[in-house]
Amino acid sequence: MLASCPSHGYYRGDACPVCNEKGRFLMSDKELDNLGRLLAGLLRHFPDKLNLHMDGRGWVDIGELLDALHIGRSGFHWLREEHLVAMVETDPKGRYQIDGGMIRATYGHTVDVTLDDLPIADVDVLYYPVTEEELEFVLESGLHPSDRKKVHLSGTIEKAMEAGK
């Protein structure tokens, strides 16, 4: 569940992780999953499916996105900007970014975008998931994006393993 605590902000789960109080309901887990899948598709792969105007850095106007979802996806007639903000702020994988009324995916694009203005990761080591079978090939030829435009590196082994699933 996605909810909002009046004292501590947005959170995922049954209760605020800080004060353990039940906050204001925003979205069920199913709605959150459905919206996440739809946003990943629209902001990474097919913005043109709902006639979204994406700039060269992957940004889409939130108002335009909401209008398109209200018209093109009847199951999201209830969706407001607050839902998007809460989803982005609580996303454990940091898949999206909101800035100045605009939203974008932060990785995983198959459409051409320039992402050279992302915040710099505060880690010294980055990880990439490979199987034992792939290891020799990767060591010989290096890392190359498979079905994406960029190689996705993770800040922890756990996140890399999750990304590799």
Contact map, one row per residue, 1 for C-alpha under 8 A:
111000000001110000000000111110010000000000000000000000000000000000000000000000000000000000000000000000000000000000000000000000000000000000000000000000000000000000000
111100000111100000000000111110010000000000000000000000000000000000000000000000000000011000000000000000000000000000000000000000000000000000000000000000000000000000000
111110000111100000000011111000000000000000000000000000000000000000000000000000000000010000000000000000000000000000000000000000000000000000000000000000000000000000000
011111011110000100000011110000000000000000000000000000000000000000000000000000000000010000000000000000000000000000000000000000000000000000000000000000000000000000000
001111111110000100001111000000000000000000000000000000000000000000000000000000000000000000000000000000000000000000000000000000000000000000000000000000000000000000000
000111111000000000000010000000000000000000000000000000000000000000000000000000000000000000000000000000000000000000000000000000000000000000000000000000000000000000000
000011111000000000000000000000000000000000000000000000000000000000000000000000000000000000000000000000000000000000000000000000000000000000000000000000000000000000000
000111111100000101000000000000000000000000000000000000000000000000000000000000000000000000000000000000000000000000000000000000000000000000000000000000000000000000000
000111111110000000000000000000000000000000000000000000000000000000000000000000000000000000000000000000000000000000000000000000000000000000000000000000000000000000000
011110011111000000000000000000000000000000000000000000000000000000000000000000000000010011000000000000000000000000000000000000000000000000000000000000000000000000000
011110001111101110000000000000000000000000000000000000000000000000000000000000000000010001000000000000000000000000000000000000000000000000000000000000000000000000000
111000000111111100000000000000000000000000000000000000000000000000000000000000000000000001000000000000000000000000000000000000000000000000000000000000000000000000000
111000000011111100000000000000000000000000000000000000000000000000000000000000000000000000000000000000000000000000000000000000000000000000000000000000000000000000000
100000000001111100000100000000000000000000000000000000000000000000000000000000000000000000000000000000000000000000000000000000000000000000000000000000000000000000000
000000000011111110111110000000000000000000000000000000000000000000000000000000000000000000000000000000000000000000000000000000000000000000000000000000000000000000000
000110010011111111111110000000000000000000000000000000000000000000000000000000000000000000000000000000000000000000000000000000000000000000000000000000000000000000000
000000000010001111110000000000000000000000000000000000000000000000000000000000000000000000000000000000000000000000000000000000000000000000000000000000000000000000000
000000010000000111110000000000000000000000000000000000000000000000000000000000000000000000000000000000000000000000000000000000000000000000000000000000000000000000000
000000000000001111111000000000000000000000000000000000000000000000000000000000000000000000000000000000000000000000000000000000000000000000000000000000000000000000000
000000000000001111111100000000000000000000000000000000000000000000000000000000000000000000000000000000000000000000000000000000000000000000000000000000000000000000000
000010000000001100111110000000000000000000000000000000000000000000000000000000000000000000000000000000000000000000000000000000000000000000000000000000000000000000000
000010000000011100011111000000000000000000000000000000000000000000000000000000000000000000000000000000000000000000000000000000000000000000000000000000000000000000000
001111000000001100001111100000000000000000000000000000000000000000000000000000000000000000000000000000000000000000000000000000000000000000000000000000000000000000000
001110000000000000000111110000000000000000000000000000000000000000000000000000000000000000000000000000000000000000000000000000000000000000000000000000000000000000000
111100000000000000000011111100000000000000000000000000000000000000000000000000000000000000000000000000000000000000000000000000000000000000000000000000000000000000000
111100000000000000000001111100000000000000000000000000000000000000000000000000000010000000000000000000000000000000000000000000000000000000000000000000000000000000000
111000000000000000000000111110110000000000000000000000000000000000000000000000000010000000000000000000000000000000000000000000000000000000000000000000000000000000000
110000000000000000000000111111110000000000000000000000000000000000000000000000000000000000000000000000000000000000000000000000000000000000000000000000000000000000000
110000000000000000000000001111111000000000000000000000000000000000000000000000000000000000000000000000000000000000000000000000000000000000000000000000000000000000000
000000000000000000000000000111111100000000000000000000000000000000000000000000000000000000000000000000000000000000000000000000000000000000000000000000000000000000000
000000000000000000000000001111111110000000000000000000000000000000000000000000000000000000000000000000000000000000000000000000000000000000000000000000000000000000000
110000000000000000000000001111111111000000000000000000000000000000000000000000000000001000000000000000000000000000000000000000000000000000000000000000000000000000000
000000000000000000000000000011111111100000000000000000000000000000000000000000000000000000000000000000000000000000000000000000000000000000000000000000000000000000000
000000000000000000000000000001111111110000000000000000000000000000000000000000000000000000000000000000000000000000000000000000000000000000000000000000000000000000000
000000000000000000000000000000111111111000000000000000000000000000000000000000000000000000000000000000000000000000000000000000000000000000000000000000000000000000000
000000000000000000000000000000011111111100000000000000000000000000000000000000000000000000000000000000000000000000000000000000000000000000000000000000000000000000000
000000000000000000000000000000001111111110000000000000000000000000000000000000000000000000000000000000000000000000000000000000000000000000000000000000000000000000000
000000000000000000000000000000000111111111000000000000000000000000000000000000000000000000000000000000000000000000000000000000000000000000000000000000000000000000000
000000000000000000000000000000000011111111110000000000000000000000000000000000000000000000000000000000000000000000000000000000000000000000000000000000000000000000000
000000000000000000000000000000000001111111111000000000000000000000000000000000000000000000000000000000001000000000000000000000000000000000000000000000000000000000000
000000000000000000000000000000000000111111111110000000000000000000000000000000000000000000000000000000000000000000000000000000000000000000000000000000000000000000000
000000000000000000000000000000000000011111111111110000000000000000000000000000000000000000000000000000000000000000000000000000000000000000000000000000000000000000000
000000000000000000000000000000000000001111111110000000000101000000000000000000000000000000000000000000011000100000000000000000000000000000000000000000000000000000000
000000000000000000000000000000000000001111111110000000000000000000000000000000000000000000000000000000001011111000000000000000000000000000000000000000000000000000000
000000000000000000000000000000000000000111111110000000000000000000000000000000000000000000000000000000000000111000000000000000000000000000000000000000000000000000000
000000000000000000000000000000000000000011111111100000000000000000000000000000000000000000000000000000000000001000000000000000000000000000000000000000000000000000000
000000000000000000000000000000000000000011111111111111000000000000000000000000000000000000000000000000000000000000000000000000000000000000000000000000000000000000000
000000000000000000000000000000000000000001000111111110000000000000000000000000000000000000000000000000000000000000000000000000000000000000000000000000000000000000000
000000000000000000000000000000000000000001000111111100000000000000000000000000000000000000000000000000000000000000000000000000000000000000000000000000000000000000000
000000000000000000000000000000000000000001000011111100000000000000011001000000000000000000000000000000000000000000000000000000000000000000000000000000000000000000000
000000000000000000000000000000000000000000000011111110000000000000010000000000000000000000000000000000000000000000000000000000000000000000000000000000000000000000000
000000000000000000000000000000000000000000000011111111000001000110010000000000000000000000000000000000000000000000000000000000000000000000000000000000000000000000000
000000000000000000000000000000000000000000000011001111100001100000000000000000000000000000000000000000000000000000000000000000000000000000000000000000000000000000000
000000000000000000000000000000000000000000000010000111111111000000000000000000000000000000000000000000000000000000000000000000000000000000000000000000000000000000000
000000000000000000000000000000000000000000000000000011111111000000000000000000000000000000000000000000000000000010000000000000000000000000000000000000000000000000000
000000000000000000000000000000000000000000000000000001111110000000000000000000000000000000000000000000000000000111000000000000000000000000000000000000000000000000000
000000000000000000000000000000000000000000000000000001111110000000000000000000000000000000000000000000000000000011100000000000000000000000000000000000000000000000000
000000000000000000000000000000000000000000100000000001111111000000000000000000000000000000000000000000011000000011100000000000000000000000000000000000000000000000000
000000000000000000000000000000000000000000000000000001111111100000000000000000000000000000000000000001110000000000000000000000000000000000000000000000000000000000000
000000000000000000000000000000000000000000100000000111100111110110000000000000000000000000000000000001110000000000000000000000000000000000000000000000000000000000000
000000000000000000000000000000000000000000000000000010000011111110000000000000000000000000000000000011100000000000000000000000000000000000000000000000000000000000000
000000000000000000000000000000000000000000000000000000000001111111000000000000001000000000000000000011100000000000000000000000000000000000000000000000000000000000000
000000000000000000000000000000000000000000000000000000000000111111100000000000001000000000000000000010000000000000000000000000000000000000000000000000000000000000000
000000000000000000000000000000000000000000000000000100000001111111110000000000000000000000000000000000000000000000000000000000000000000000000000000000000000000000000
000000000000000000000000000000000000000000000000000100000001111111111000000000000000000000000000000000000000000000000000000000000000000000000000000000000000000000000
000000000000000000000000000000000000000000000000000000000000011111111100000000111000000000000000000000000000000000000000000000000000000000000000000000000000000000000
000000000000000000000000000000000000000000000000000000000000001111111110000000000000000000000000000000000000000000000000000000000000000000000000000000000000000000000
000000000000000000000000000000000000000000000000011100000000000111111111100000000000000000000000000000000000000000000000000000000000000000000000000000000000000000000
000000000000000000000000000000000000000000000000010000000000000011111111110110000000000000000000000000000000000000000000000000000000000000000000000000000000000000000
000000000000000000000000000000000000000000000000000000000000000001111111111111100000000000000000000000000000000000000000000000000000000000000000000000000000000000000
000000000000000000000000000000000000000000000000000000000000000000111111110010000000000000000000000000000000000000000000000000000000000000000000000000000000000000000
000000000000000000000000000000000000000000000000010000000000000000011111110000000000000000000000000000000000000000000000000000000000000000000000000000000000000000000
000000000000000000000000000000000000000000000000000000000000000000011111111110000000000000000000000000000000000000000000000000000000000000000000000000000000000000000
000000000000000000000000000000000000000000000000000000000000000000001111111110000000000000000000000000000000000000000000000000000000000000000000000000000000000000000
000000000000000000000000000000000000000000000000000000000000000000000100111111000000000000000000000000000000000000000000000000000000000000000000000000000000000000000
000000000000000000000000000000000000000000000000000000000000000000001100111111100000000000000000000000000000000000000000000000000000000000000000000000000000000000000
000000000000000000000000000000000000000000000000000000000000000000001110111111100000000000000000000000000000000000000000000000000000000000000000000000000000000000000
000000000000000000000000000000000000000000000000000000000000000000000100001111110000000000000000000000000000000000000000000000000000000000000000000000000000000000000
000000000000000000000000000000000000000000000000000000000000000001000100000111111011000000000000000000000000000000000000000000000000000000000000000000000000000000000
000000000000000000000000000000000000000000000000000000000000000001000000000001111111000000000000000000000000000000000000000000000000000000000000000000000000000000000
000000000000000000000000000000000000000000000000000000000000011001000000000000111111100000000000000000000000000000000000000000000000000000000000000000000000000000000
000000000000000000000000000000000000000000000000000000000000000000000000000000011111110000000000000000000000000000000000000000000000000000000000000000000000000000000
000000000000000000000000011000000000000000000000000000000000000000000000000000111111111000000000000000000000000000000000000000000000000000000000000000000000000000000
000000000000000000000000000000000000000000000000000000000000000000000000000000111111111100000000000000000000000000000000000000000000000000000000000000000000000000000
000000000000000000000000000000000000000000000000000000000000000000000000000000001111111110000000010000000000000000000000000000000000000000000000000000000000000000000
011100000110000000000000000000000000000000000000000000000000000000000000000000000111111111000000000000000000000000000000000000000000000000000000000000000000000000000
010000000000000000000000000000010000000000000000000000000000000000000000000000000011111111100000000000000000000000000000000000000000000000000000000000000000000000000
000000000000000000000000000000000000000000000000000000000000000000000000000000000001111111100111110000000000000000000000000000000000000000000000000000000000000000000
000000000100000000000000000000000000000000000000000000000000000000000000000000000000111111100000000000000000000000000000000000000000000000000000000000000000000000000
000000000111000000000000000000000000000000000000000000000000000000000000000000000000011111110000000000000000000000000000000000000000000000000000000000000000000000000
000000000000000000000000000000000000000000000000000000000000000000000000000000000000001111111111000000000000000000000000000000000000000000000000000000000000000000000
000000000000000000000000000000000000000000000000000000000000000000000000000000000000000001111100000000000000000000000000000000000000000000000000000000000000000000000
000000000000000000000000000000000000000000000000000000000000000000000000000000000000000000111110000000000000000000000000000000000000000000000000000000000000001000000
000000000000000000000000000000000000000000000000000000000000000000000000000000000000000100111111100000000100000000000000000000000000000000000000000000000000000000000
000000000000000000000000000000000000000000000000000000000000000000000000000000000000000100101111100000001110000000000000000000000000000000000000000000000000000000000
000000000000000000000000000000000000000000000000000000000000000000000000000000000000000100100111110000111100000000000000000000000000000000000000000000000000000000000
000000000000000000000000000000000000000000000000000000000000000000000000000000000000000100000111111000111100000000000000000000000000000000000000000000000000000000000
000000000000000000000000000000000000000000000000000000000000000000000000000000000000100100000001111111110000000000000000000000000000000000000000000000000000000000000
000000000000000000000000000000000000000000000000000000000000000000000000000000000000000000000000111111100000000000000000000000000000000000000000000000000000000000000
000000000000000000000000000000000000000000000000000000000000000000000000000000000000000000000000011111000000000000000000000000000000000000000000000000000000000000000
000000000000000000000000000000000000000000000000000000000000111000000000000000000000000000000000011111100000000000000000000000000000000000000000000000000000000000000
000000000000000000000000000000000000000000000000000000000011110000000000000000000000000000000000011111110000000000000000000000000000000000000000000000000000000000000
000000000000000000000000000000000000000000000000000000000011110000000000000000000000000000000001111011111000000000000000000000000000000000000000000000000000000000000
000000000000000000000000000000000000000000100000000000000111000000000000000000000000000000000001110001111100000000000000000000000000000000000000000000000000000000000
000000000000000000000000000000000000000100110000000000000100000000000000000000000000000000000011100000111111100000000000000000000000000000000000000000000000000000000
000000000000000000000000000000000000000000000000000000000000000000000000000000000000000000000111100000011111000000100100000000000000000000000000000000000000000000000
000000000000000000000000000000000000000000010000000000000000000000000000000000000000000000000010000000001111100000000000000000000000000000000000000001010000000000000
000000000000000000000000000000000000000000010000000000000000000000000000000000000000000000000000000000001111110000000000000000000000000000000000000111010000000000000
000000000000000000000000000000000000000000111000000000000000000000000000000000000000000000000000000000001011111110000000000000000000000000000000000111000000000000000
000000000000000000000000000000000000000000011000000000000000000000000000000000000000000000000000000000000001111100000000000000000000000000000000001110000000000000000
000000000000000000000000000000000000000000011100000000000000000000000000000000000000000000000000000000000000111110000000000000000000000000000000000010000000000000000
000000000000000000000000000000000000000000000000000000010000000000000000000000000000000000000000000000000000111111000000000000000000000000000000000010000000000000000
000000000000000000000000000000000000000000000000000000111100000000000000000000000000000000000000000000000000101111100000000000000000000000000000000000000000000000000
000000000000000000000000000000000000000000000000000000011100000000000000000000000000000000000000000000000000000111110000000000000000000000000000000000000000000000000
000000000000000000000000000000000000000000000000000000001100000000000000000000000000000000000000000000000100000011111100000000000000000000000000000000000000000000000
000000000000000000000000000000000000000000000000000000000000000000000000000000000000000000000000000000000000000001111100000000000000000000000000000000000000000000000
000000000000000000000000000000000000000000000000000000000000000000000000000000000000000000000000000000000000000000111110000000000000000000000000000000000000000000000
000000000000000000000000000000000000000000000000000000000000000000000000000000000000000000000000000000000100000000111111000000000000000000000000000000000000000000000
000000000000000000000000000000000000000000000000000000000000000000000000000000000000000000000000000000000000000000001111100000000000000000000000000000000000000000000
000000000000000000000000000000000000000000000000000000000000000000000000000000000000000000000000000000000000000000000111110000000000000000000000000000000000000000000
000000000000000000000000000000000000000000000000000000000000000000000000000000000000000000000000000000000000000000000011111000000000000000000000000000000010000000000
000000000000000000000000000000000000000000000000000000000000000000000000000000000000000000000000000000000000000000000001111100000000000000000000000000000000000000000
000000000000000000000000000000000000000000000000000000000000000000000000000000000000000000000000000000000000000000000000111111000000000000000000000000000010000000000
000000000000000000000000000000000000000000000000000000000000000000000000000000000000000000000000000000000000000000000000011111000000000000000000000000000000000000000
000000000000000000000000000000000000000000000000000000000000000000000000000000000000000000000000000000000000000000000000001111100000000000000000000000000010000000000
000000000000000000000000000000000000000000000000000000000000000000000000000000000000000000000000000000000000000000000000001111110000000000000000000000001111000000000
000000000000000000000000000000000000000000000000000000000000000000000000000000000000000000000000000000000000000000000000000011111000000000000000000000001111100100000
000000000000000000000000000000000000000000000000000000000000000000000000000000000000000000000000000000000000000000000000000001111100000000000000000000011100000110010
000000000000000000000000000000000000000000000000000000000000000000000000000000000000000000000000000000000000000000000000000000111110000000000000000000000000000110110
000000000000000000000000000000000000000000000000000000000000000000000000000000000000000000000000000000000000000000000000000000011111111000000000000000000000000000010
000000000000000000000000000000000000000000000000000000000000000000000000000000000000000000000000000000000000000000000000000000001111111000000000000000000000000000000
000000000000000000000000000000000000000000000000000000000000000000000000000000000000000000000000000000000000000000000000000000000111111100000000000000000000000000000
000000000000000000000000000000000000000000000000000000000000000000000000000000000000000000000000000000000000000000000000000000000111111100000000000000000000000000000
000000000000000000000000000000000000000000000000000000000000000000000000000000000000000000000000000000000000000000000000000000000111111111000000000000000000000000000
000000000000000000000000000000000000000000000000000000000000000000000000000000000000000000000000000000000000000000000000000000000111111111100000000000000000000000000
000000000000000000000000000000000000000000000000000000000000000000000000000000000000000000000000000000000000000000000000000000000001111111110000000000000000000000000
000000000000000000000000000000000000000000000000000000000000000000000000000000000000000000000000000000000000000000000000000000000000011111111100000000000000000000000
000000000000000000000000000000000000000000000000000000000000000000000000000000000000000000000000000000000000000000000000000000000000011111111110000000000000000000000
000000000000000000000000000000000000000000000000000000000000000000000000000000000000000000000000000000000000000000000000000000000000001111111100000000000000000000000
000000000000000000000000000000000000000000000000000000000000000000000000000000000000000000000000000000000000000000000000000000000000000111111100000000000000000000000
000000000000000000000000000000000000000000000000000000000000000000000000000000000000000000000000000000000000000000000000000000000000000011111110000000000000000000000
000000000000000000000000000000000000000000000000000000000000000000000000000000000000000000000000000000000000000000000000000000000000000011111111000000000000000000000
000000000000000000000000000000000000000000000000000000000000000000000000000000000000000000000000000000000000000000000000000000000000000001001111100000100000000000000
000000000000000000000000000000000000000000000000000000000000000000000000000000000000000000000000000000000000000000000000000000000000000000000111110001100000000000000
000000000000000000000000000000000000000000000000000000000000000000000000000000000000000000000000000000000000000000000000000000000000000000000011111111110000000000000
000000000000000000000000000000000000000000000000000000000000000000000000000000000000000000000000000000000000000000000000000000000000000000000001111110100000000000000
000000000000000000000000000000000000000000000000000000000000000000000000000000000000000000000000000000000000010000000000000000000000000000000000111110000000000000000
000000000000000000000000000000000000000000000000000000000000000000000000000000000000000000000000000000000001110000000000000000000000000000000000111111100000000000000
000000000000000000000000000000000000000000000000000000000000000000000000000000000000000000000000000000000001111100000000000000000000000000000000111111100000000000000
000000000000000000000000000000000000000000000000000000000000000000000000000000000000000000000000000000000011100000000000000000000000000000000001100111110000000000000
000000000000000000000000000000000000000000000000000000000000000000000000000000000000000000000000000000000000000000000000000000000000000000000011110111111000000000000
000000000000000000000000000000000000000000000000000000000000000000000000000000000000000000000000000000000011000000000000000000010000000000000000100001111100000000000
000000000000000000000000000000000000000000000000000000000000000000000000000000000000000000000000000000000000000000000000000001110000000000000000000000111110000100000
000000000000000000000000000000000000000000000000000000000000000000000000000000000000000000000000000000000000000000000000000001110000000000000000000000011111101100000
000000000000000000000000000000000000000000000000000000000000000000000000000000000000000000000000000000000000000000000000101011100000000000000000000000001111101100000
000000000000000000000000000000000000000000000000000000000000000000000000000000000000000000000000000000000000000000000000000001100000000000000000000000000111111100000
000000000000000000000000000000000000000000000000000000000000000000000000000000000000000000000000000000000000000000000000000000100000000000000000000000000111111110000
000000000000000000000000000000000000000000000000000000000000000000000000000000000000000000000000000000000000000000000000000000000000000000000000000000000001111111000
000000000000000000000000000000000000000000000000000000000000000000000000000000000000000000001000000000000000000000000000000000000000000000000000000000000111111111100
000000000000000000000000000000000000000000000000000000000000000000000000000000000000000000000000000000000000000000000000000000111000000000000000000000001111111111110
000000000000000000000000000000000000000000000000000000000000000000000000000000000000000000000000000000000000000000000000000000011000000000000000000000000000111111111
000000000000000000000000000000000000000000000000000000000000000000000000000000000000000000000000000000000000000000000000000000000000000000000000000000000000011111111
000000000000000000000000000000000000000000000000000000000000000000000000000000000000000000000000000000000000000000000000000000001000000000000000000000000000001111111
000000000000000000000000000000000000000000000000000000000000000000000000000000000000000000000000000000000000000000000000000000011100000000000000000000000000000111111
000000000000000000000000000000000000000000000000000000000000000000000000000000000000000000000000000000000000000000000000000000000000000000000000000000000000000011111
